[in-house]
Amino acid sequence: MSNVHEAISKHSQKQHEIVKTFLGLEQQRESFIAEAVALAKENKDFSVEGINRVTAEINRLAKNGIAPTRKLVTKEMVIEYAHRKTT
């Protein structure tokens, strides 16, 4: 019976680590998005590279079935969102 408990505990710990990693990546992604939107609102040049790098990490993590996937972002998407938020 002890082996079952250990296996469940190990599985639960692994899931917890995945969720914790996801939350950190999600926070990074949101920060990159906020920065890109702020620059787009000012009609300044920006990159979606950081957003999509973190998004790719999130999507790799999601293959484990616990974390949700996120869409890759284009510059056009950021510009559209930035202009929609200002009007």
N, C-alpha and C positions, 0 to 999 in steps of 0.2 A: 504494500500500500504506500510505503514511503516513496518508492520510485515514481508512482503516479503523481503524487503531490509535488515532487521535485520537477517532473516534466511539465506539469501545469504552471508551476511557479516560473520556470525558465521561459515557457511560451509567453506568459503574461508579461514578464520583464522585457522580452524582445518586442512585444507589441507596444509597450510603454515607451521604449526607446525610439521606435518608429514614429509614434505620435509626437514625442518631444522633438525629434529631428524635423518632422513636418512643420510643426508650429514655428520653429526657428526659421526655416526656409520661407514659410509663408510671410513672416514678418519682414524678412529681407526683400522679398518680392514686392510687397506693398510699399516699402520704402523706395525701391527703385521706380515703381510706378508713380508714386507721388512726386518724385524728383522730375521724372520725364514730363508729367502733366504740368508741373509748375513752369518748366522751361518752354513747353509748347504754348502755354497761355501767354508768354512773353514773346512768342515768335522767335525763340532762340533755338539753336541746333541742339539736338539731344540724340541719344542712342537707346535702342531697346535691347542691346546686347546683354546687359546685366540682368534685365528682367527675364529674358529667354534662357540664359544660362541657369538661373535659379529654377525657372520653370521646368527645364529638362531634368534637373536634380529631383524636383518634386515628382515628376512623372515616372522617373526610375524608381523612386521610393513607393509610388502608388502600385507598382507591379506586385507588391506584396499583398495587395488587397485591402489594406487598412486605410491608407491616406487617399484622398480624392485627387484626381488629375486636374491640371490647369491648362488653359489654352495658351499657345504661344501668342505673342503680341507683335503687331506691326506698328510702324510709325504712323500710318494712317489711322489706326485704331486710337492711338494716343491723341492725335490731333483732333479727331472727331469728338472724343470724350472731353478734351480740354475746352473746345469751343461750345459744346453742349452745356458744360458746367458754368460758363461765363455768361450765357444768354438766358 
